Amino acid sequence: MARILQIKLNNVFNMKRVFLAVFILLTAVSIRHAYTATGKVVDVSLKPGRTHTEITFFLSAPLEYRVIPEIEQKIIKIVLPGGEYDSDLELMKFQDDRVDNIKFFMEKYIDAIIEIKIKNIKTSIYHSVSRDGTALTVRLKSRKKLMAMKTNVTKEKLAEDKADRDEEIRKEMQAVYDLSGKKLYKKALADFQKKKFRKSVKLFDLFMKKYPQSKYLEKAHFTRAEALYRASKKQNRIVPEAIDAFWVARIKFPESTQIPRAYLRMGDLNFDQKLYIESLASYESLVESFPENKYVLSALLGRASIYLKQSEFSKAYNELERILLVYPAAKEVRE
């Protein structure tokens, strides 16, 4: 009797275990079904642009989200409460001029986290969701100032498109402007090359008056000065005008590669006028500021000539000796 009772108790216990296992299994299935029914990041699109990068996260269903910039770490963190993401996204690489990488991971098995690693903190962040809630767009725009965060991507895109159109129009107008200026500039240059120096000066004057913003302005200033320099060899009275032309060109374009020759010309012109102090100053500026330049030898010879004119023979000797040591192969040395 006791044996039969024990068997019945065991059967009841085993049935309870089976029922419990089935209940747990059904509960797990229902929980898993409820969990997978939430929104999920299924794909990502990264579109680099000239001034911005647009990142779109495509969702299987609408999700709430929070954008949390972590400026010091150069990270833009997007939290999707109760969300998921396709595991394949963990293996993908997202990168351009503004984005270093995009990482996906789960936080406490509850929230999906997206971390956008940016390359420069001077980036503005714009974010918005499509009407159906299945596309979250983040736009990153390079700025001169520290990054800001805004929520109207559409408005930003319209403003950016307008700026791009304005820039295109400006470039088109500049191209027409430069084309017109180039014609007059080439005409003045042609006269210079034909040694019609006074005529070329007049055309350069007209060019600079009509096209004060032209990209040829720097060349026009220095070529005009060179034309006056060469014309002054026959017309001594225009030497001051030539010196002034080089002075103006040097002041207007201090980074020009033609500055060394301008110093040499100013030194030579002042030397011809027996303005030795001014001439020495120009030669010395060339030697000190551009010690490796091809015009330095001429400047050193100019200084030696001034010392000879002033009967400072010791200085002249030292200058000529320096030339012999530094430029032993130059034809001027033989002379």
Secondary structure by P-SEA (a helix, b strand, c coil): caaaaaaaaaaaaaaaaaaaaaaaaaaaaaaaaaaaccccccbbbbbbcccbbbbbbbbcbbbbbbbbbccccccbbbbbccccccccccccccccccccbbbbbbccccbbbbbbbbccccbbbbbbbcccccbbbbbbbbccccbbbbccaaaaaaaaaaaaaaaaaaaaaaaaaaaaaaaaaaaaaaaaaacaaaaaaaaaaaaaaacccccaaaaaaaaaaaaaaaaacccccaaaaaaaaaaaaaaacccccaaaaaaaaaaaaaaaacaaaaaaaaaaaaaaacccccaaaaaaaaaaaaaaaacaaaaaaaaaaaaaaaccccccccc
